[in-house]
């Protein structure tokens, strides 16, 4: 495959996303050009420590002093306690404003290391080497970094753009099936929310994607990164509503994750369930363009990719309460990203609790009838 | 006195500093115009809870829902644990991205509340009502927010500009002497580091300033806010070196504060000592313009304002080690802001440990001769 480079244009904060296959040699140059100083601190997911060690070796070959720490765990890692421990490590290693933080792992590592980089010494540069499909297509691009807090997922965070994103598709070869599927859920999100052409491509490449056919995977990663870059360029701080489209399914997903305690359900799985809820809600509210079969097509695609399309048996009322306290809620009003047709969504705050409860129950939630 | 309004010009992040005397009525309009939503959360220093309560009442009169929390303590408040507790309060009160955080207090409250505002939901607006002279002339303007960490003062932080700064000089009437003097130390810093005319004004108004003569105090607060605004406009992120001039005395000061555990010495007192060390170092290194009597004039002015000009009996070597780990150090090299003449400083990394140790001992530090 051809290597490609996607530029995210953000005035003084522009950066490249490099997409490669098994090209560690290029990494040395990529990092050297983006490291302002002589020290790089690698924060890596323990599950990819072999790959991370290789990256660290290559970066060291670029003339940088390397310090490295590996972490294990899922969403629980994204805590103030973990951030605090990392601040200590950075201070021990005499990190300063010229130090480059390199995050190697999935979205959890990127979010945590990015938050630490955003807040250490009022912000130091960081570079991401995503190792999951989900991180490649979504969380690595756009500068949203965060940790969780008792009251909500990603409640504490910042906008801190990376100085570069280095994607090596070969690392996907060893990604567990479940993680890989979770990435596909976010890929479906791009299609369903903002690009009908991508959605159709996915429908016609279900088997190839499940088989991790390199050509199809590369096409999809490229496609999603370009879409994400374009949205982020127009709405970096998530204020105009454009970036909100990428939260399709996420209000529901965050509620599922919060209620299940971050861990029983992976983010991508929760997003799949969330998109099903959002589409169901749009259908119930009569928002869907007739004749498009949006709900049927989405369910078929998600099922085809082995993603869950039903909620676990959670109480509908509790899910709604959690959603009402989501940080994207405004003055207590829940805002939902709902589809109009494949590839087109809109933001609405006009959702009745009654409709919401009905849809949640349709999708598998439990509880008495709404009020 | 006339009320005045100083604009800090920062593209999309411009804001006003309003300087008034006993004009709480104007506060209602000032806040209403800057609050994007319907909720304001007041984080106030318990030592000014009467004034804060009055402000809260005025803001409530502007039609905003008010929630308020008061905190006691000095630098120890600027901790991750305290930030975490505030995140909980904000979540309890259903703060969202339209919520305005109002910090009422000195630099500690501004730094802490500002850090929480910078990181809650990836950043929400905040407004500062400084109640100490130090906060009025320095820490409230410029968007530097931070908390302390085991390894250093202000180690964890962000750049997060306020949406407005409301200064009511009448609150200084009840400021304890020691706090008032600490503010004067930062005022002297502006004169010594960047404005010889201000320095001369201070020399001729020592008695008026000590007596808190309103006209002199108002002149000085205005003067310093204009200087700070101008520096911040040219170097918002502290990258060009211009803003570094305002750190005159601060590398030494932070080391004194770190070694004494934040508390035995107030920041302003440590800055006074630090300026004396910096001027002494410049003299020893032959950097001072001849005939200016910089060190004599500075010592006389600081003493006249009842500020300390000698270090406490700390070990010189330990002070140096702490300075070497300051977050402004680059790759382990200490950088110092040293005077050339009254009103002119420069940034240098060319300082020998030997000179440094000698000057520290001259200024009161203990320890064997340098190496």
Interface residues (C-beta under 8 A of the other chain):
Chain A: X37 X38 X39 X80 X83 X84 X87 X88 X91 X92 X94 X96 X97 X98 X118 X119 X120 X121 X122 X123 X144 X146 X149 X150 X151 X152 X154 X155 X156 X157 X158 X159 X238 X325 X327 X328 X329 X330 X331 X332
Chain B: X37 X38 X39 X80 X83 X84 X87 X88 X91 X92 X94 X96 X97 X98 X118 X119 X120 X121 X122 X123 X144 X146 X149 X150 X151 X152 X154 X155 X156 X157 X158 X159 X238 X325 X327 X328 X329 X330 X331 X332
